[in-house]
Amino acid sequence: MSRVCQICGKHPSVGNRIIRHGLAKCKGGIGLHTTGITRRRFLPNLQRVHVKLPNGTTTHMRICTRCLKQGLVTKA
């Protein structure tokens, strides 16, 4: 099952998880140092919603919460 909004097409994006160690300079240390960078995924907030289609039928769709708040679909 894909993690893509069926209305706007929003999909997972990628970024970095950065790990820093050390004491900040303003607190008397020598500064923060990056000790690890790993890739991570930002997943869209998808909800499985019972939707009424324009032709009168109802179906289940995976829709992001932004589309739900904007009222792009009518819930059955």
N, C-alpha and C positions, 0 to 999 in steps of 0.2 A: 504494500500500500504506500503510495508516494506521499511525501509531505509537501504538497503543493496546493495552494488555494485554487478552487475551481472557478472563482470569479475573477480575481485580479492576477493570479499566477505567481503570487509570492512564494518563494522557495527558500530552503536553508542557505545561509551565507556562511563564510568562513572567516576566522580571525585568529588571534594569538592569545594564549594565556601566559602572562609574563609573571615570573616569580622573582621578587626582589628581597634581598637580605641586607642587614646592616642597620646602623643607627644613623638617622638623618643628621646632616651637618648642623642644622639649627638646634639640635639636642646634644651637640658635643661629639658626634661621631665623625666618621670620615666619608659619610654619604652612602646612599643606597646603591647596591650593585645588582645587576641582573644576573641571576644564576641559572635561569632556565626559561626556555621559550618552547611551548608546545602548541600545536594547532588545535583548534576547537571549532565547533559548529554552533551557529546561532539558529535555532529552529523557530519557525513561525508558530504563533498561537492558534492552532487549527481546532475547530469544533465540528463535530458531526451533527448536522442540523437537518430536520425534516422540513423540506422546502416545497412551497406551492409554485409550480411552473406556470407561465402565461397561458399555456393551452389547457389548464385546469387539472392536470395530473400532479401528483406529489411524489417526491423522491428524496433520498438522503444525499447530502452533499457535504464535502469537507471544505469549510469556509473559515477564513481568518477572522479574528474578532474585529478588525478594522472595518471589514465589509459588513459585518453584522451591525456595528454601531452606525454606519452610514445609511443603513436601511436599503442596501442594494438587493436584498432578497426579502420575500415575505414568508414568514414561518407558517407552516401548516398547523 
